[in-house]
Amino acid sequence: MKVGLVRRGYAATGGAEAYLLRLAGELARRGHELVLFSDVAWPKEILAAHGLTPVILEASGPRDFANGLENVRPHHGLDLLFSLERVWSCDLYRAGDGVHAAWMIRRARFEPAWRTFFRGFKSKHRQMIELEAALFTFGAVRIIANSHMVKREIVENYGTLEEKIVVIPNGLPAQAVAPNARSAVRAELGLADSDYVALFVGSGWERKGLRFAVEAARRNAGITLLVAGRGKMRGWRADERVRLLGPRGDVPRLLAAADVFILPTLYDPFSNACLEALAAGLPVITTAANGFAEIIEPGVEGEVVAQADEVFALAAALERWREAARRAEMRPRLAALGAGYSIERNVRETLAVIEGRAGKTEPRTDTDRHGK
């Protein structure tokens, strides 16, 4: 087939870019011809290595890009168009960013009413919801959601037929970590081996709920919270118990040094950071607004609180995983569960949809929690 792939922008460390390139590499290996539609130039060597022919669309925003795609699409003789972006129409759309309308509703619960009111006038949000409505009602022939939470939100917000949506959870490549990473990183940070250390990884701290993680950590004596990523701080400051590490390229080493992972996110379709922590053998504390929460059993492989601002529940969850013997006992189980959600599995199940085999062999979903 001749397959068009759609992704605006480019970031060398972007999760969506990594996903697209893994998928493109496998499609190219199977003999499919690939065209990449974007609004920026991707590195030539990366395009060549993954069999991608670029088409650059000049666009000033989401709607402008979607209009440009509609104009050029008929000239490329595509058999299938697979989009990672909200566009007017496509054969297959991956809702990796979740449902913007649902995020706006959740966000409004955690901010002053005036801020929500003025956000409604921003063209970016109006355009995204307009495109989203087009895709979810009639624009996409089939939709891939990365969690059942996202599938429910699509159905509830737009009345989409459930049979149009297949759930394929995110997947990650295996991460190799040096055996002495824990002691080495702790030595670098001046932490003792016996210190109880929680780790938060993420940028965009408002949405990821960092302020609630900070409040929860400070309610428990003897907890050090490490924060990797970038964002804005409002109303609190770092100190010896809350350490800002900035953006890091060695997250696997930080995971090896931590005892528990916390991400009290306001909204996350399916957090890769949580999945990476699980695969590293860490119990994960998160919220029900994170699609990742569907793959763990609360109290066994981590904890799930209803909302990000339930600080007492977050603090209690941190306290429940303080015992080192319990964490050591559960580590192999957690690592095995996380390893089951591999990028290879994700690509295989996505290819089944692209190549029209999903009806014959339906992809496993997160109800098959342990890959059995």
Secondary structure as a PSIPRED ss2 file (coil, helix, strand):
# PSIPRED VFORMAT (PSIPRED V4.0)

   1 M C   1.000  0.000  0.000
   2 K E   0.000  0.000  1.000
   3 V E   0.000  0.000  1.000
   4 G E   0.000  0.000  1.000
   5 L E   0.000  0.000  1.000
   6 V E   0.000  0.000  1.000
   7 R C   1.000  0.000  0.000
   8 R C   1.000  0.000  0.000
   9 G C   1.000  0.000  0.000
  10 Y C   1.000  0.000  0.000
  11 A C   1.000  0.000  0.000
  12 A C   1.000  0.000  0.000
  13 T C   1.000  0.000  0.000
  14 G C   1.000  0.000  0.000
  15 G H   0.000  1.000  0.000
  16 A H   0.000  1.000  0.000
  17 E H   0.000  1.000  0.000
  18 A H   0.000  1.000  0.000
  19 Y H   0.000  1.000  0.000
  20 L H   0.000  1.000  0.000
  21 L H   0.000  1.000  0.000
  22 R H   0.000  1.000  0.000
  23 L H   0.000  1.000  0.000
  24 A H   0.000  1.000  0.000
  25 G H   0.000  1.000  0.000
  26 E H   0.000  1.000  0.000
  27 L H   0.000  1.000  0.000
  28 A H   0.000  1.000  0.000
  29 R H   0.000  1.000  0.000
  30 R C   1.000  0.000  0.000
  31 G C   1.000  0.000  0.000
  32 H C   1.000  0.000  0.000
  33 E E   0.000  0.000  1.000
  34 L E   0.000  0.000  1.000
  35 V E   0.000  0.000  1.000
  36 L E   0.000  0.000  1.000
  37 F E   0.000  0.000  1.000
  38 S E   0.000  0.000  1.000
  39 D C   1.000  0.000  0.000
  40 V C   1.000  0.000  0.000
  41 A C   1.000  0.000  0.000
  42 W C   1.000  0.000  0.000
  43 P C   1.000  0.000  0.000
  44 K H   0.000  1.000  0.000
  45 E H   0.000  1.000  0.000
  46 I H   0.000  1.000  0.000
  47 L H   0.000  1.000  0.000
  48 A H   0.000  1.000  0.000
  49 A H   0.000  1.000  0.000
  50 H C   1.000  0.000  0.000
  51 G C   1.000  0.000  0.000
  52 L E   0.000  0.000  1.000
  53 T E   0.000  0.000  1.000
  54 P E   0.000  0.000  1.000
  55 V E   0.000  0.000  1.000
  56 I E   0.000  0.000  1.000
  57 L C   1.000  0.000  0.000
  58 E C   1.000  0.000  0.000
  59 A C   1.000  0.000  0.000
  60 S C   1.000  0.000  0.000
  61 G C   1.000  0.000  0.000
  62 P H   0.000  1.000  0.000
  63 R H   0.000  1.000  0.000
  64 D H   0.000  1.000  0.000
  65 F H   0.000  1.000  0.000
  66 A H   0.000  1.000  0.000
  67 N H   0.000  1.000  0.000
  68 G H   0.000  1.000  0.000
  69 L H   0.000  1.000  0.000
  70 E H   0.000  1.000  0.000
  71 N H   0.000  1.000  0.000
  72 V H   0.000  1.000  0.000
  73 R H   0.000  1.000  0.000
  74 P H   0.000  1.000  0.000
  75 H H   0.000  1.000  0.000
  76 H H   0.000  1.000  0.000
  77 G C   1.000  0.000  0.000
  78 L C   1.000  0.000  0.000
  79 D C   1.000  0.000  0.000
  80 L E   0.000  0.000  1.000
  81 L E   0.000  0.000  1.000
  82 F E   0.000  0.000  1.000
  83 S E   0.000  0.000  1.000
  84 L C   1.000  0.000  0.000
  85 E C   1.000  0.000  0.000
  86 R C   1.000  0.000  0.000
  87 V C   1.000  0.000  0.000
  88 W C   1.000  0.000  0.000
  89 S C   1.000  0.000  0.000
  90 C E   0.000  0.000  1.000
  91 D E   0.000  0.000  1.000
  92 L E   0.000  0.000  1.000
  93 Y E   0.000  0.000  1.000
  94 R E   0.000  0.000  1.000
  95 A C   1.000  0.000  0.000
  96 G C   1.000  0.000  0.000
  97 D C   1.000  0.000  0.000
  98 G C   1.000  0.000  0.000
  99 V C   1.000  0.000  0.000
 100 H H   0.000  1.000  0.000
 101 A H   0.000  1.000  0.000
 102 A H   0.000  1.000  0.000
 103 W H   0.000  1.000  0.000
 104 M H   0.000  1.000  0.000
 105 I H   0.000  1.000  0.000
 106 R H   0.000  1.000  0.000
 107 R H   0.000  1.000  0.000
 108 A H   0.000  1.000  0.000
 109 R C   1.000  0.000  0.000
 110 F C   1.000  0.000  0.000
 111 E C   1.000  0.000  0.000
 112 P C   1.000  0.000  0.000
 113 A H   0.000  1.000  0.000
 114 W H   0.000  1.000  0.000
 115 R H   0.000  1.000  0.000
 116 T H   0.000  1.000  0.000
 117 F H   0.000  1.000  0.000
 118 F H   0.000  1.000  0.000
 119 R H   0.000  1.000  0.000
 120 G C   1.000  0.000  0.000
 121 F C   1.000  0.000  0.000
 122 K C   1.000  0.000  0.000
 123 S H   0.000  1.000  0.000
 124 K H   0.000  1.000  0.000
 125 H H   0.000  1.000  0.000
 126 R H   0.000  1.000  0.000
 127 Q H   0.000  1.000  0.000
 128 M H   0.000  1.000  0.000
 129 I H   0.000  1.000  0.000
 130 E H   0.000  1.000  0.000
 131 L H   0.000  1.000  0.000
 132 E H   0.000  1.000  0.000
 133 A H   0.000  1.000  0.000
 134 A H   0.000  1.000  0.000
 135 L H   0.000  1.000  0.000
 136 F H   0.000  1.000  0.000
 137 T H   0.000  1.000  0.000
 138 F H   0.000  1.000  0.000
 139 G H   0.000  1.000  0.000
 140 A E   0.000  0.000  1.000
 141 V E   0.000  0.000  1.000
 142 R E   0.000  0.000  1.000
 143 I E   0.000  0.000  1.000
 144 I E   0.000  0.000  1.000
 145 A E   0.000  0.000  1.000
 146 N C   1.000  0.000  0.000
 147 S C   1.000  0.000  0.000
 148 H H   0.000  1.000  0.000
 149 M H   0.000  1.000  0.000
 150 V H   0.000  1.000  0.000
 151 K H   0.000  1.000  0.000
 152 R H   0.000  1.000  0.000
 153 E H   0.000  1.000  0.000
 154 I H   0.000  1.000  0.000
 155 V H   0.000  1.000  0.000
 156 E H   0.000  1.000  0.000
 157 N H   0.000  1.000  0.000
 158 Y H   0.000  1.000  0.000
 159 G C   1.000  0.000  0.000
 160 T C   1.000  0.000  0.000
 161 L C   1.000  0.000  0.000
 162 E H   0.000  1.000  0.000
 163 E H   0.000  1.000  0.000
 164 K H   0.000  1.000  0.000
 165 I E   0.000  0.000  1.000
 166 V E   0.000  0.000  1.000
 167 V E   0.000  0.000  1.000
 168 I C   1.000  0.000  0.000
 169 P C   1.000  0.000  0.000
 170 N C   1.000  0.000  0.000
 171 G C   1.000  0.000  0.000
 172 L E   0.000  0.000  1.000
 173 P C   1.000  0.000  0.000
 174 A C   1.000  0.000  0.000
 175 Q C   1.000  0.000  0.000
 176 A C   1.000  0.000  0.000
 177 V C   1.000  0.000  0.000
 178 A C   1.000  0.000  0.000
 179 P C   1.000  0.000  0.000
 180 N C   1.000  0.000  0.000
 181 A H   0.000  1.000  0.000
 182 R H   0.000  1.000  0.000
 183 S H   0.000  1.000  0.000
 184 A H   0.000  1.000  0.000
 185 V H   0.000  1.000  0.000
 186 R H   0.000  1.000  0.000
 187 A H   0.000  1.000  0.000
 188 E H   0.000  1.000  0.000
 189 L H   0.000  1.000  0.000
 190 G C   1.000  0.000  0.000
 191 L C   1.000  0.000  0.000
 192 A C   1.000  0.000  0.000
 193 D C   1.000  0.000  0.000
 194 S C   1.000  0.000  0.000
 195 D C   1.000  0.000  0.000
 196 Y E   0.000  0.000  1.000
 197 V E   0.000  0.000  1.000
 198 A E   0.000  0.000  1.000
 199 L E   0.000  0.000  1.000
 200 F E   0.000  0.000  1.000
 201 V E   0.000  0.000  1.000
 202 G C   1.000  0.000  0.000
 203 S C   1.000  0.000  0.000
 204 G C   1.000  0.000  0.000
 205 W H   0.000  1.000  0.000
 206 E H   0.000  1.000  0.000
 207 R H   0.000  1.000  0.000
 208 K H   0.000  1.000  0.000
 209 G C   1.000  0.000  0.000
 210 L H   0.000  1.000  0.000
 211 R H   0.000  1.000  0.000
 212 F H   0.000  1.000  0.000
 213 A H   0.000  1.000  0.000
 214 V H   0.000  1.000  0.000
 215 E H   0.000  1.000  0.000
 216 A H   0.000  1.000  0.000
 217 A H   0.000  1.000  0.000
 218 R H   0.000  1.000  0.000
 219 R C   1.000  0.000  0.000
 220 N C   1.000  0.000  0.000
 221 A C   1.000  0.000  0.000
 222 G C   1.000  0.000  0.000
 223 I E   0.000  0.000  1.000
 224 T E   0.000  0.000  1.000
 225 L E   0.000  0.000  1.000
 226 L E   0.000  0.000  1.000
 227 V E   0.000  0.000  1.000
 228 A E   0.000  0.000  1.000
 229 G C   1.000  0.000  0.000
 230 R C   1.000  0.000  0.000
 231 G C   1.000  0.000  0.000
 232 K C   1.000  0.000  0.000
 233 M C   1.000  0.000  0.000
 234 R C   1.000  0.000  0.000
 235 G C   1.000  0.000  0.000
 236 W C   1.000  0.000  0.000
 237 R C   1.000  0.000  0.000
 238 A C   1.000  0.000  0.000
 239 D C   1.000  0.000  0.000
 240 E C   1.000  0.000  0.000
 241 R C   1.000  0.000  0.000
 242 V E   0.000  0.000  1.000
 243 R E   0.000  0.000  1.000
 244 L E   0.000  0.000  1.000
 245 L E   0.000  0.000  1.000
 246 G E   0.000  0.000  1.000
 247 P C   1.000  0.000  0.000
 248 R C   1.000  0.000  0.000
 249 G C   1.000  0.000  0.000
 250 D C   1.000  0.000  0.000
 251 V H   0.000  1.000  0.000
 252 P H   0.000  1.000  0.000
 253 R H   0.000  1.000  0.000
 254 L H   0.000  1.000  0.000
 255 L H   0.000  1.000  0.000
 256 A H   0.000  1.000  0.000
 257 A H   0.000  1.000  0.000
 258 A C   1.000  0.000  0.000
 259 D C   1.000  0.000  0.000
 260 V E   0.000  0.000  1.000
 261 F E   0.000  0.000  1.000
 262 I E   0.000  0.000  1.000
 263 L E   0.000  0.000  1.000
 264 P C   1.000  0.000  0.000
 265 T C   1.000  0.000  0.000
 266 L C   1.000  0.000  0.000
 267 Y C   1.000  0.000  0.000
 268 D E   0.000  0.000  1.000
 269 P C   1.000  0.000  0.000
 270 F C   1.000  0.000  0.000
 271 S C   1.000  0.000  0.000
 272 N H   0.000  1.000  0.000
 273 A H   0.000  1.000  0.000
 274 C H   0.000  1.000  0.000
 275 L H   0.000  1.000  0.000
 276 E H   0.000  1.000  0.000
 277 A H   0.000  1.000  0.000
 278 L H   0.000  1.000  0.000
 279 A H   0.000  1.000  0.000
 280 A C   1.000  0.000  0.000
 281 G C   1.000  0.000  0.000
 282 L C   1.000  0.000  0.000
 283 P C   1.000  0.000  0.000
 284 V E   0.000  0.000  1.000
 285 I E   0.000  0.000  1.000
 286 T E   0.000  0.000  1.000
 287 T E   0.000  0.000  1.000
 288 A C   1.000  0.000  0.000
 289 A C   1.000  0.000  0.000
 290 N E   0.000  0.000  1.000
 291 G H   0.000  1.000  0.000
 292 F H   0.000  1.000  0.000
 293 A H   0.000  1.000  0.000
 294 E H   0.000  1.000  0.000
 295 I H   0.000  1.000  0.000
 296 I C   1.000  0.000  0.000
 297 E C   1.000  0.000  0.000
 298 P E   0.000  0.000  1.000
 299 G C   1.000  0.000  0.000
 300 V C   1.000  0.000  0.000
 301 E C   1.000  0.000  0.000
 302 G E   0.000  0.000  1.000
 303 E E   0.000  0.000  1.000
 304 V E   0.000  0.000  1.000
 305 V E   0.000  0.000  1.000
 306 A C   1.000  0.000  0.000
 307 Q C   1.000  0.000  0.000
 308 A C   1.000  0.000  0.000
 309 D C   1.000  0.000  0.000
 310 E C   1.000  0.000  0.000
 311 V H   0.000  1.000  0.000
 312 F H   0.000  1.000  0.000
 313 A H   0.000  1.000  0.000
 314 L H   0.000  1.000  0.000
 315 A H   0.000  1.000  0.000
 316 A H   0.000  1.000  0.000
 317 A H   0.000  1.000  0.000
 318 L H   0.000  1.000  0.000
 319 E H   0.000  1.000  0.000
 320 R H   0.000  1.000  0.000
 321 W C   1.000  0.000  0.000
 322 R C   1.000  0.000  0.000
 323 E C   1.000  0.000  0.000
 324 A H   0.000  1.000  0.000
 325 A H   0.000  1.000  0.000
 326 R H   0.000  1.000  0.000
 327 R H   0.000  1.000  0.000
 328 A H   0.000  1.000  0.000
 329 E H   0.000  1.000  0.000
 330 M H   0.000  1.000  0.000
 331 R H   0.000  1.000  0.000
 332 P H   0.000  1.000  0.000
 333 R H   0.000  1.000  0.000
 334 L H   0.000  1.000  0.000
 335 A H   0.000  1.000  0.000
 336 A H   0.000  1.000  0.000
 337 L H   0.000  1.000  0.000
 338 G H   0.000  1.000  0.000
 339 A H   0.000  1.000  0.000
 340 G C   1.000  0.000  0.000
 341 Y C   1.000  0.000  0.000
 342 S E   0.000  0.000  1.000
 343 I H   0.000  1.000  0.000
 344 E H   0.000  1.000  0.000
 345 R H   0.000  1.000  0.000
 346 N H   0.000  1.000  0.000
 347 V H   0.000  1.000  0.000
 348 R H   0.000  1.000  0.000
 349 E H   0.000  1.000  0.000
 350 T H   0.000  1.000  0.000
 351 L H   0.000  1.000  0.000
 352 A H   0.000  1.000  0.000
 353 V H   0.000  1.000  0.000
 354 I H   0.000  1.000  0.000
 355 E C   1.000  0.000  0.000
 356 G C   1.000  0.000  0.000
 357 R C   1.000  0.000  0.000
 358 A C   1.000  0.000  0.000
 359 G C   1.000  0.000  0.000
 360 K C   1.000  0.000  0.000
 361 T C   1.000  0.000  0.000
 362 E C   1.000  0.000  0.000
 363 P C   1.000  0.000  0.000
 364 R C   1.000  0.000  0.000
 365 T C   1.000  0.000  0.000
 366 D C   1.000  0.000  0.000
 367 T C   1.000  0.000  0.000
 368 D C   1.000  0.000  0.000
 369 R C   1.000  0.000  0.000
 370 H C   1.000  0.000  0.000
 371 G C   1.000  0.000  0.000
 372 K C   1.000  0.000  0.000
